[in-house]
Amino acid sequence: MDLNDLSTKEIEYLIEQYIHNQVHREILKRRLLDHVKFESLAEEFNYSTRHIKRIVYKSQDILYKRIESAEFSVDSFILQTER
């Protein structure tokens, strides 16, 4: 399973749970959920394009590791969102 297999709500849940820096969360949401280009994100957050890419790639790596380690499953997501 990877991020492409997940729904928007599942991706948002993962970001909220595992990306602890508020700005990094916002950048990753804008990139993954809103499909904003790196250059536009750089302007929006007043960072260089290179820094935005680094934030996105490191944050995605964190999410991929969580998914691969089976710490996240669709069933656990459903249980969490029903509370």
WOSULQUI-V425213 format. One record per residue. N is the residue number from 1. RES is the residue in three letters. PHI is phi in degrees with one decimal (* if undefined). OMEGA is omega in whole degrees, 0 to 359 (999 if undefined). D_CENTER is the distance of its C-alpha to the mean C-alpha in whole Angstrom. Layout:
((N,RES,PHI,OMEGA,D_CENTER) (N,RES,PHI,OMEGA,D_CENTER))
This chain:
((1,MET,*,173,15) (2,ASP,-137.5,185,12) (3,LEU,-60.0,180,9) (4,ASN,-68.1,181,12) (5,ASP,-87.9,186,13) (6,LEU,-102.4,177,11) (7,SER,-77.3,178,12) (8,THR,-58.5,181,10) (9,LYS,-65.3,179,11) (10,GLU,-66.1,178,10) (11,ILE,-64.4,179,6) (12,GLU,-61.1,177,7) (13,TYR,-60.5,179,9) (14,LEU,-59.9,180,7) (15,ILE,-60.8,181,4) (16,GLU,-62.7,184,8) (17,GLN,-77.7,193,10) (18,TYR,-117.4,176,8) (19,ILE,-104.2,191,7) (20,HIS,-85.5,180,11) (21,ASN,-82.2,184,11) (22,GLN,-58.5,181,11) (23,VAL,-65.0,179,11) (24,HIS,-62.6,177,9) (25,ARG,-59.9,181,7) (26,GLU,-63.9,179,9) (27,ILE,-62.4,182,8) (28,LEU,-65.6,177,5) (29,LYS,-62.7,180,6) (30,ARG,-63.0,181,9) (31,ARG,-74.4,187,8) (32,LEU,-80.3,186,6) (33,LEU,-95.3,182,8) (34,ASP,-101.7,177,11) (35,HIS,59.3,179,12) (36,VAL,-78.8,181,13) (37,LYS,-71.8,181,15) (38,PHE,-55.6,182,14) (39,GLU,-62.8,179,18) (40,SER,-67.9,177,17) (41,LEU,-63.6,180,14) (42,ALA,-59.4,178,17) (43,GLU,-66.0,183,19) (44,GLU,-61.9,185,17) (45,PHE,-101.2,178,16) (46,ASN,59.3,175,19) (47,TYR,-122.4,173,18) (48,SER,-73.4,177,19) (49,THR,-60.2,179,17) (50,ARG,-60.4,180,18) (51,HIS,-67.3,177,16) (52,ILE,-60.0,179,13) (53,LYS,-60.4,180,13) (54,ARG,-62.4,178,13) (55,ILE,-60.4,182,10) (56,VAL,-63.2,183,8) (57,TYR,-65.0,178,10) (58,LYS,-66.9,179,10) (59,SER,-66.8,177,6) (60,GLN,-62.8,178,6) (61,ASP,-60.5,177,9) (62,ILE,-60.4,181,9) (63,LEU,-64.9,179,7) (64,TYR,-60.7,179,9) (65,LYS,-64.6,178,12) (66,ARG,-64.9,179,11) (67,ILE,-64.9,182,12) (68,GLU,-66.2,182,15) (69,SER,-80.7,178,16) (70,ALA,65.3,174,17) (71,GLU,-76.3,178,15) (72,PHE,-123.6,172,13) (73,SER,-140.5,180,16) (74,VAL,-60.2,179,16) (75,ASP,-62.0,180,19) (76,SER,-68.5,177,18) (77,PHE,-62.9,181,15) (78,ILE,-62.3,179,18) (79,LEU,-62.3,181,20) (80,GLN,-65.9,184,18) (81,THR,-78.8,179,17) (82,GLU,-83.0,181,21) (83,ARG,-75.4,999,22))
